[in-house]
């Protein structure tokens, strides 16, 4: 693959010493997100035994277009001050090319106290603050992929903000849903769906009262078929493109996690969540296969879309408002 084919070269500048764990962190959380679409250089994979590091690095820095990602933590700042260190020599080479056409050198702030003490030639350059992600142990790979593709500051920061919002909403959902952990299990032999809870003995999933009172659902809940008889805890699921026949199951499943939500507005939220989950998850279960559905599945598949994010947010608002302080 040529540099043009893979959108240019990326050079990763860091100073995490000889620690195997730290270097493998770079591979997992940075390199793996970039090397499918870029020529990525970092010392662990690109400098061989017997080679002169400065010579290899110099050749890499001659490539264009070139993006240099500087992983600025406290170790980086300390190593940059050491005269004759590998990083010190690397920064000297960067200084010679940093203002050339086709070169971007981007400081990535990983730890507190680094932004105001960057070494030459990084001083006064626009940096990307990754501390909010790092502090929460959120993967930075997708953010760096956007950065490598040349996305603007506004686009990259918007992505970070969305990631942080999803993290906070997931934490909020986990806090609420862990109060009564449940898992649904679908038996493909008889299509019974069983609810397993730490608070009660297993029981068959039945339609909640509000579904019986809803014109959207009540006309079908007395059906008696081999794969759909809700009064007996039998529900239909299958692998399909259209999810209409699966929506009763997905809606009843969502309602199981929010049993106190019954008002008209709340029913609208439960229906919306059920429709979304039917099209994103429940329609992927084959008719002759077991399925499980947990709080983690509920949270993940709602958060992963903008519509689902707002639905989950409103479900939690409603549930928390009804929960005792």
Secondary structure, 3 states (H helix, E strand, C coil): CCCCCCCCEEEEECCCCCCHHHHHHHHHHHHHHHCCCCEEECHHHHCCCCCCHHHHHHHHHCCCCEEEEEEECHHHHHHHHCCCCHHHHHHHHHHHHCCCCCEEEEEEECCCCCHHHCCCCCCCCCCEECHHHHHCCCCCHHHHHHHHCCCCHHHHHHHHHHHHHHHHHHHHHHHHHHHHCEEEEECCCCCEEEEEECCCCCEECCCCHHHHHCCCCCCCCCCCCCCCEHHHCECCCCCCCCCHHHHHHHHHHHHHHCCCCCCHHHHHHHHHHHHHHHHHCHHHCCCCCCEEEEHHHHHHHHHCCHHHHHHHHHHHHHHHHHCCC
